Amino acid sequence: QVQVVESGGGLVQPGGSLRLSCAASGSIVGIYAMDWYRQASGKQRELVASVTIHGTREYGDSVKGRFTISGDGANNTMFMQMNKLEPEDTAVYSCRVRSYSSTYWGQGPQVTVSS
């Protein structure tokens, strides 16, 4: 059984920072990429950032320059540092783990940016 567990969400004021973590455990092999998605209320889910086992990183246009994704392949863990948060960043953030055999999702922490 595979588990994907995220942490680090919460309430922050505009301009503040949060750090999200995602850890995959269990019978999972061959992870080649991990991603963060987010879905705001009433909106479609969007890709926020991705990191591959080769260190390739990609970001959505709305978070470039503010968010930084990193991965720890040895521990099947991913992090995302979110700086200069804006109210538009408010959403449920979900971790996706891509392996050669399957794709796994976490439940997703809520991130709320509000004064």
NORNOR-V334318 format. One record per residue. PHI is phi as a letter, one per 40 degrees, with the letter a starting at -180 (none if undefined). Layout:
PHI + PHI
This chain:
none + b + b + b + b + b + a + h + c + i + b + a + c + d + g + c + b + a + b + c + b + a + b + b + a + h + c + b + b + g + c + b + a + b + b + b + b + a + b + c + d + g + b + c + c + b + c + c + a + b + a + b + c + c + g + c + b + b + b + c + d + c + b + d + g + b + b + b + b + a + b + b + c + c + b + f + b + b + b + a + c + b + b + f + c + b + d + c + c + c + a + c + b + b + c + b + b + b + b + c + b + a + b + b + b + c + c + g + c + c + b + b + b + a + c
